[in-house]
Every structure is written in C-alpha cells, then in structure tokens.
Amino acid sequence: MYRNARQQKILELIASMEIDTQEELCNELNKLNFNVTQATISRDIKELRLYKIAGDAKKYKYAYIENSDNTVQDKMLTLFRECVVSIKYANNIIMIKTMRGNGGTSCVFIDSLELEEIIGTIAGDDNVLIVVDTNENTPKVAAKLKEYI
C-alpha cells in the first residue's frame, strides 16, 4: 500500500512541477512525509517507466505517458534515434553512448523492447550498459538496436 501511494505521489509531483534529479524527487517526497532514499526513488522510476524530456524552466524533467497505444513507443523510438551517438560491443556486453542526459531515456526504450537475449541494462547520464545472455547473441542484439537508429 505504501509503495502504491508513494508512486502515485511521484506521478502527481512530476505532473505539477519540473523535477530533474532523483535527489530533488527524494527531497519533495520527504517534505510530504514519505521517508524515502535515493535507492527507493531509483526503483520507483524504473517501475513507473519514467524518462526525461526537455523542460521549460529546467534543462530536463521527468515525464510519464500513461496511454498504451503506439504513440508512446513512437515517441520513445524518436528519442532513442536522436540521442544515440554510438553502439559498440565486446563479448556479451554492449555499450551505447548517448548525448548527455539521455542514458536513462535510452535505457527505458531498450527495456521496453523486451528482447529475451538481454539479461539486464544499466543507465548512466550519457550511456547504457547492456548485458547479453551469450557472446554469440551479442552481435545480433547490437544489430537489432542499430536498426532503430
């Protein structure tokens, strides 16, 4: 119950204000008596499939699109296509370099593809690290990702 209330409050906060960092989101929730840590916020962001878009007052802000039609996938594809700088791999690791501030958004898109060969992803500010199940599948996954750009 607490998790659902917290995540609902996160959606309300990002709808009403421009929040561009996990720390800022954590501070806003703590002001509202949700005792949270950055690790909790990080999990919530992943579960809610939040991503960053250009803000008005700030450089970036968290956003959420609730509808389930293809417009969400289309928007994420456009963001991915525009922000990826390079895709390289070695063994069972793929490294995607993005423009600054777009690692998380790219990671959300990759996760939404639900490729069975991908064991996991980790996003940084300007990169995404992908772990593939086998060395043999890595070129196939990299080629699939390159098709999107």
Secondary structure, 3 states (H helix, E strand, C coil): CHHHHHHHHHHHHHHHCCCCCHHHHHHHHHHCCCCCCHHHHHHHHHHHCCEEEECCCCCEEEECCCCCCHHHHHHHHHHHHHHEEEEEEECCEEEEEECCCCHHHHHHHHHHHCCCCEEEEEECCCEEEEEECCCCCHHHHHHHHHHHC
